[in-house]
Amino acid sequence: MHALVYAVPQLSAVALIVTLSDDSLASLWQSAVMLLGFNLAVALWLLLFNSGAGRVEPFSVVINHNHRTVTEFGRKRIIERQHFGGCNINSGYRKQIRLYNHNGRDIHFSDYA
């Protein structure tokens, strides 16, 4: 799902550039090089500079005595101990894990996490 979220805007930008250009083949190559360069720059940044206190954590689950915390790309979702209602793992393709919250804000995430 995350790949789709990142791919759609990039492919839309390529389609827009190719559509507005006079020379479709040249603009397609330019777009491909620009797309590859952007993705390589992000990968290098994550590899070289994503460390320390400002690190972007792609996914983490923290379970302690007081609460359960699920973090996805910096977005934290917390279930306090008194509101935790258990968990469920569905048996279909691309298993989904669900942590139940009595406040009605259940947390869902993929087994790929």
Secondary structure, DSSP 8 states (H G I E B T S, - for coil): -HHHHHHHHHHHHHHHHHHH-SSHHHHHHHHHHHHHHHHHHHHHHHHHH--GGG---SEEEEE-SSEEEEEETTEEEEEEGGGEEEEEE--SSS-EEEEEETTS--EEEETT-
